[in-house]
Every structure is written in C-alpha cells, then in structure tokens.
Amino acid sequence: MSVWSVRANRLRGGRSHGVRVATVCTPLLLLATGCLPLTPLAPSARPARVVAADSFARRMVAQEQAINPASFPARSVAVVPLQVFTQDTTLHVLGFGLADLLMTDLARSAQLVVVDRLRLDAVLREQQLAESGRVDEATAPRTGRLIGARTLVMGEVRDASGTELALATRLVTATDASIRGGPASRADVNQLLEAEKRLASELFARLGVALTPREQQAFLERPTASLAALLAYSRGVRREMNGDLRGARADFEEAARIDRSFRQAQERVVQLSQYLGESVGGLTSRLAALTALTVDATNRPSVPVRSDTVDPAFTNARRLATLILTF
C-alpha cells in the first residue's frame, strides 16, 4: 500500500528544524494518483455555505439600489470567468479555470481583499450568468456592485498565431462603472499558466500592490504543467459555479489524478467534501488539517502552503508541508 509521509519544517530564528508530524494512509491522495477507484458518496442535504451564499445574492439584488460601492474596501477585487473565443471548442471551459487561478494568485497578497468564491458564484447564478460565465461590459458594473468588489477583472482568450492564445483583461470600477483596459499576455496553449502569471503580476502593479518576498515565492509556484489537468480543473470550477458540487468534486479528482502535484485540485476535493458533509474513505477530517494550511473556511481562493499559520502544535511558527510518496 502506498503511504503519504507528511513532514513539516518549523522556522524559528532563521533556522529550520525538521519535525515529523504524521504518517497516514490517505485514500483521497492515493485516488489522486489513480491508485484507488472513485467511490460513490451518500447523498446529503444542500450545503449550508451554499444556502447562505444564495441568500446573500438574493438580498443584494433586493437591496441593489441602496448599495454604495464607495463603502467597499479600496482594494477589494474579484475575477469573473474569461470569455474564450477559439476554434477548438474543447478549450472554451478554460475561461473558468484561468479566472479561478488568477483569483487564487491575487489572494497571495495580504493587501488585497478577494471576494469570497461562494458569493461570486451565487451572484452569477442569481443573474443567470453562471452557466455561460459571460459577464460583459453591460453586466460587469452591476456584478461588481452585487458581490462587493471595488475592482472587477474580466477578459477574454482568443486564438493568436499557431498554437498560441492571446489573453486580454479589462478592469471595471464599481464606484463609477468605468471600464478600462487591463494587462494582456499570450502563450502557447500548453503554457497558458505562464501567461496567467504575467497577468497577475501586472494586476498587482495596477492595484498598487508589492508582494513580500514570502508572497512572491508562493506566487511563483506553478499549479500544473498539464493542459489536460487544467481542463479538468476548469470543468470543476464551472460545475461548482453552477451549484453541482458533487460533479465539481469528480472533475477536481480527475485533475488530481492526471497531475499528482496539482495541489489546488486536491484541496478542492477535500473542501467540497467538507461542504457536502461527506468524506472520502472516512479520512476527510485527517486531511482537513493539511488543507487548512491552504484553504480557509469561507472558500476564499487558496493561499499558499508557505504561510504563517497559528496551530496548536506550531504556535507562531511558519510551517512548510511536504508530501512524500513512498512504496
């Protein structure tokens, strides 16, 4: 049987002390490697967090006239699905995944307030925009107001030359409904996340944000180099946005199986299981301790593993988690 050996480093006074935390068999992570089959999970009630998010969306629509965008945090931001215009229709779903990972990267900075994913999804469902993800220049200012984002990032992906794709963004300001050009980039279809990183870097500059060395180190990490894994992840983001959490979890599991190092996909599997009140192999509670390092309780975009964490075992310590597969 494969075993994941979980280790952590504690940094104090500039020194690294290796600490063995636990050695656990984790079916979820083994499933991500393709060693275990998918196991049907028992039905459960609609997740309370999704119910709360939908209630928030309805309340915002009902109170829309009273919303004052000037009251939003100055650096509050959200990213809506990018529109994809390519001859290869299998790539169209990438708009969901790229926007999701772009929002995750923006959340690396403690200076930005990134809108809660569940609330963004709920507002798009309330506007009947979740299925297509199509937020255009006509609907973007309203979307920004409803979700509470001072700045809304929207954009598109188009065919360029050869196998290259061009990414372009626009920035919507909720206070005056103005729309201005944002950063643009281009890359080969198999290196789209390189272009996404360039967009995020320029967005930080546009928003007046300078990353700390620690934030920069986490930001530079690449989620996956696999286009197939990115496509599966993107399908999961689209399904989650439409409220199909079980379908989304299956897509994230597929992404994790394709690329065993795709940490964000693994995190989302655990996270959605928690929302559904279900477990994978009965060990979700044990995996949650790891996931808590990177995914917070309100479904904000993932923050890096390399982050300051207050934990009973590592109070005021910086913890670096490493997963080592042994046979």
N, C-alpha and C positions, 0 to 999 in steps of 0.2 A: 504493500500500500504506500502511496506517496504521502509524504508528510511535509507540511509547511513549517519550517522552523522560524519563529518570529523573534527577532532581536531588536534591541533598541540601544541607542547611544545617548548618554546624558552628558551635556556640555556644561561644565562649570569652570569658571576661571580660565577659560580658553583651552581646557584640557578635555579630552574625550575619554570617557570611561565606559567600556563595553559592559552591558548588563543583559543577561539572558532573561527574557520576560516569560516566555512560554513556548512550549512545543505542542501544537494542536493539529489534529486532523480536521481539515476544513472542506467538506463536500462542495461548498459553493465555489471555492477557488479551484478545486480539482475539476469541477464541472466546467469552469472557465478554460481549463486546459484540454477539455474534450475527453477526460478520463471517466466521467460519470454521465449517464443519460439524464435528460430532463425528467423531472418527477412532477406529475400533476399536483397542484396545490388545492386544498379545500377552498370552496367559495367563502367569502367573508363580506361583511357589510361595506358600504361605501366609506372610504377612509375619512376620518373626522377632519383631517387637514384640508382635504379637497372640498368637503362640505363648507368649511369655514372660508376657504378662498372664493368659492362660488357665491357665498353670502356677501362677502366683501365686494365682489364685482357688481352684484345687483344693487347693493347700497350705493356704490359710487355712481352708477348710471342714474339712480333715482335722485341723487343729490348733485348731479353734474353741474347745475347752474351755480351752486354755492362753492364749487371747488376753486381755490385760489392757488394757482401754480407758484406764485411768489413765496408761498409758505413751504414749498418743497425744499429739502436740503440743496444747497447750491451745487453740490457735486453728486446729486442722485442721477443714476443712469440705468438704462435698460437697452437691450438689443432684441429687435424683433427678427423673425426669420427673413433671411435674404431671399430675394427672388432669383431663380435660376433659369436662364434662357440658353439652352444648349440643344444641339441636335440629338445628343444622346439622352433620352428621357430617363434613363436609369440614374442619371446624376441629379435630377431635379430635387430629390429629397435632401441633398447636401446643404441646401439653404437652412434647414432646421439645425443640423449638426454644427455647421460653421458658426451660426449665431450663438448657439449654446456654448461652444467652446470659447468664443470671443467674450461672452459674458463672464465665463469662468476666469479668463485671463484678466479681465478688468477687475474682478474681485480680489486679485492678488494684492492690490493696493488698499491699505487701510484708510487712505484718504478719500476713497470713493464709497458711496452708498449704492450698492447694486440692488435693484428691485428684486424682491422675492420671486423665484421662478413660478411657484404655485399661483401667486396673484397675477402675474403676467399671463399665464396660461388661462386662468379663469376669465380675465377681462377679454382676451381674444375669443374665447368660447362665447361669452356674452355678446360680443359684437359679430358673432358668426364668421370669424376670420381664422379660427384655429385650423380648420381642415386644409385650407389653401395656404395659410400663413401669409396671405397677401395683405400687407399693410402698405398702402401707397401714400402719396403726398396729400391726398384728400383726407385720409383717415388717420394719418400719423399724429397730428397735433392732438386730436381727441384721445387717441390711445395713450399718449404721454400723460395727459391730464388725468385720465381714469386710473392709471397704475401708479401715479405719484412720482414720475420721473421728470426732473428738470430738463434732462437731455435724453432724447430717444435716438438710437442709432438704427438706421435702416439702410438697405443697399441691395446690390444685385451681383450676380455672377453671369458672365457671358462668354461665349466662345471667342478665343483670340486667334492666334496662329498655330497651326499644327495641333498638338495636344495641349496647348496652353489655354488657361482660362484667365479672364480678367475680372478682378473683384473691385467694386467701387462702392463707397458708402456716402450717405448724407446724414447730416445732424439736424434734428428737429428740436427747437427750443420751445418748451411748453408755455413759458411766460408770454410770448408774443406770437406763437405759432409760426415763427420763421423757420425756413429750411435752407440750409447752406451746404455746400459741398464738403465732403469729408475725405479722409485718406483713401487712396486706391493702391492696388498692387496686382501682380499677375504671377502665375506659376504654372508649371506642368501639372496636369490633373493628378498625378501621383505625389505631388509635393504641395498640395493645397494648404496644409497647415503651416508651411513656411510663409505663404502669403498672409495667412491669418495672423501670424505672429507680427509681421510687419504692420498690418493694420492696427493691431492692438498697441504697438509701440507708438505709432503716430497718434492714436487716440489719447494715449496718456499725455503726450505733448500738447495736443489741442485742449485737453482738460486741465492743463497746468499741474500735472502730477509727475513727481520724480520718485521712482521706486528706490527703496532702500536696497543695500547690497543683498540682504536676505530675500527680499521680494523679487529682486532681479534674478537671483539664482533659481527661484521656484518658477518664475515666469518663463525662463529659457527652456524648461523641460518640455519635451515633445510628447504629446499623449500617445500617438501611434504613427507608424510609418506605413500602415496597411490601408489602402483605399477600400478594400472590402470591409475591414473592421469599421472604418469611418462611415461607410454607407449603412451598415447595420446599426451603428450608434445613432445615426441621423434618423433612421426609421423609428428607433425607440423614442427619440425626442419628439417626433411628430405624433406618435401614438400617445405619449404622455400628455402632450398638449391637448389632445382630443379627449382626454379622460380615460383612455384604455390603459390602465396601469399594468394589468397582467400581460397584455400584448407587448407593452413597452419593456417590461422586465425580460420577456423572452428575447426581444431584439438586443437588449444590452448583454444578455447571456451569450448570444451569438457573437457579438462583437468581442467579448472577453475570450471566447473560445478561439476565434480567429487570431487574435493577438493577445498572448498571455500576459504581456506587460501593460495592457491598456487599463490602467488603474481606475480611470474615471468610469469606465464601463462596469468594472467590478463593484465600485462604490454605489453606482445607481441600482444594481441588482439588490444589494443589501438594503439600500434606502427604501426602495419600493416595497420590498418585503416587510419592512418595518411599518410603512404606511398602511399596508394591507393587513397588518396584524398576523402575518404568516411567517413561516420560517423555511429555510432550505436545509434539509437534513437535520432540523432541530437545533442548529448551531448559530442561528442569526444573532442571538444575544451575545455569543462569544465573539463573533465577527464585528458586532457593533462597536466594541471597544476600539478596534482598529479604525473602523470607518469614522468614528467620532473625531479622529485627527484631521479628517479632510472634508467632512460634510456636516454642516451644522443642523440644528433641529428644525429650522424653518425652511429648508430646501433652498437656501441661498446657493449660488454657484460654488463648486468645490474650491476650497482653499488648499494650499499646498501641504504635503506631508511635513515639510520643513517649516513648522510654525510653532510659536510659543503656545504651550498647552498647560493648563492647570489640571493636574491629575493627582489623585491621592498618592500614587507611587512615585511621581516625579514632580513634586511641587516646585514651582518656579524654575523648572528645567526645560530645556529645549530637547525634544525627543525626535530622533530620526528612526523611522521604522523601515526595516529591510526584510523582505520576504525571500527566503531561500528554499528552492525546491530540491529535495533530496530523494533518492530512490534506494 
